[in-house]
Amino acid sequence: MCVLAACGKEQTVTGSVDYTAWTTHYGTKVDVTVKNGVIKAVKLYTDEDTGWVRTSTGWKEGEHDGDLGFTKAEAAYKNWISEKLVGQKVDTVKGWTVTVNETTQTVGDGVPHITGATQSSARIIAAVQNALSKIK
């Protein structure tokens, strides 16, 4: 029997993470394309697609020390995904330490994230890890 990931066939899987905190439904949904055990593409769904909040719109540029603000964080995702997620080995990303729940959204030491948008970066990585858990 030949496992898809081991046979060199491309596979796309969908993953998500969501939770409610402070009366807001946060979350992220992604499609992850994998071939030969390597991430080839990550499609990030919009808040309009999911009905969830990926990046808090209530935070203004520079409101918090190190905060990118909504507009800059949203603009940074595309480059960050192509530079830090695409090309990574599936096992590497599965091994990253990320915590996402109602009270904590963090990334472990050495886990790539967008400085100033750590919580939304954690949500994206957790959704990617959820997708990768579905690879056959």
C-alpha positions as CSV (number, residue, x, y, z in Angstrom):
1,M,0.0,0.0,0.0
2,C,1.3,3.5,-0.9
3,V,0.7,6.4,1.4
4,L,-0.1,9.6,-0.5
5,A,2.6,11.8,1.2
6,A,5.2,9.1,0.6
7,C,4.2,8.5,-3.1
8,G,5.0,12.0,-4.2
9,K,1.4,12.9,-4.9
10,E,0.2,16.3,-4.0
11,Q,-2.4,16.5,-1.3
12,T,-4.4,19.5,0.0
13,V,-6.0,19.3,3.5
14,T,-8.1,21.9,5.4
15,G,-7.4,22.8,9.0
16,S,-8.8,25.3,11.5
17,V,-8.7,26.5,15.0
18,D,-11.3,28.6,16.7
19,Y,-12.5,29.6,20.2
20,T,-14.5,32.3,22.0
21,A,-12.8,34.7,24.3
22,W,-13.9,38.1,25.7
23,T,-17.2,37.7,23.8
24,T,-15.4,37.4,20.4
25,H,-15.1,34.3,18.2
26,Y,-11.5,34.1,17.1
27,G,-10.1,31.6,14.6
28,T,-8.3,30.8,11.5
29,K,-8.9,28.4,8.6
30,V,-6.3,27.2,6.1
31,D,-5.8,24.9,3.1
32,V,-2.4,23.3,3.2
33,T,-0.9,21.6,0.1
34,V,1.8,19.0,0.7
35,K,4.0,17.0,-1.6
36,N,6.8,14.7,-0.6
37,G,6.5,15.7,3.0
38,V,7.0,19.4,2.3
39,I,4.5,22.2,2.5
40,K,4.0,23.6,-1.0
41,A,1.2,26.2,-0.4
42,V,-0.9,27.6,2.4
43,K,-4.2,29.3,1.6
44,L,-5.4,31.5,4.4
45,Y,-9.2,32.0,4.5
46,T,-10.5,35.5,5.3
47,D,-12.6,36.5,8.3
48,E,-15.5,37.0,5.8
49,D,-15.1,33.3,4.7
50,T,-15.1,32.0,8.3
51,G,-17.1,34.5,10.3
52,W,-14.2,34.4,12.9
53,V,-11.7,37.1,13.9
54,R,-8.1,36.2,12.9
55,T,-6.6,39.6,13.8
56,S,-8.3,41.9,16.3
57,T,-9.5,45.0,14.6
58,G,-9.8,46.9,17.9
59,W,-6.1,47.4,18.2
60,K,-4.7,50.5,16.5
61,E,-1.3,51.0,15.0
62,G,1.2,51.4,17.9
63,E,-1.5,51.2,20.6
64,H,0.6,48.5,22.4
65,D,4.3,48.2,22.5
66,G,5.4,46.1,19.5
67,D,1.9,45.9,18.1
68,L,1.7,46.0,14.3
69,G,-1.9,47.0,14.2
70,F,-4.6,45.3,12.2
71,T,-3.7,46.6,8.7
72,K,0.0,45.9,9.0
73,A,-0.5,42.4,10.5
74,E,-3.0,41.4,7.8
75,A,-0.6,42.7,5.1
76,A,2.3,40.8,6.6
77,Y,0.7,37.3,6.4
78,K,1.3,36.6,2.8
79,N,5.0,37.2,2.9
80,W,5.4,35.5,6.3
81,I,3.5,32.4,5.0
82,S,5.6,32.1,1.9
83,E,8.9,32.7,3.8
84,K,8.3,30.7,7.0
85,L,5.8,28.0,6.2
86,V,6.0,27.2,2.5
87,G,9.0,24.9,2.0
88,Q,9.0,23.6,5.6
89,K,9.0,19.9,6.2
90,V,5.7,18.6,7.6
91,D,7.3,17.0,10.6
92,T,9.1,20.2,11.4
93,V,5.9,22.2,11.5
94,K,4.1,19.5,13.4
95,G,6.8,19.7,16.1
96,W,6.5,23.5,16.7
97,T,5.1,24.4,20.1
98,V,2.0,26.5,19.8
99,T,-0.7,27.1,22.4
100,V,-4.1,28.4,21.2
101,N,-7.1,28.4,23.5
102,E,-9.5,30.8,25.2
103,T,-6.8,32.2,27.5
104,T,-3.5,31.7,25.7
105,Q,-2.2,32.2,22.2
106,T,1.5,31.8,22.2
107,V,4.4,30.3,20.2
108,G,7.3,28.4,21.6
109,D,11.0,29.5,21.4
110,G,12.3,29.3,17.9
111,V,8.8,29.1,16.3
112,P,8.6,31.6,13.5
113,H,6.0,34.3,14.0
114,I,5.2,37.8,13.1
115,T,6.6,40.1,15.8
116,G,3.7,42.3,17.0
117,A,1.2,39.7,15.8
118,T,2.1,36.7,17.9
119,Q,-1.5,35.7,18.7
120,S,-2.7,35.7,15.1
121,S,0.6,33.9,14.1
122,A,-0.2,31.2,16.7
123,R,-3.7,30.8,15.3
124,I,-2.3,30.4,11.8
125,I,0.3,27.8,12.8
126,A,-2.3,25.9,14.9
127,A,-4.6,25.8,11.9
128,V,-1.8,24.5,9.7
129,Q,-0.9,21.9,12.3
130,N,-4.5,20.8,12.4
131,A,-4.5,20.5,8.6
132,L,-1.2,18.5,8.7
133,S,-2.7,16.0,11.2
134,K,-5.2,15.0,8.4
135,I,-2.6,14.0,5.8
136,K,-3.0,10.4,4.7
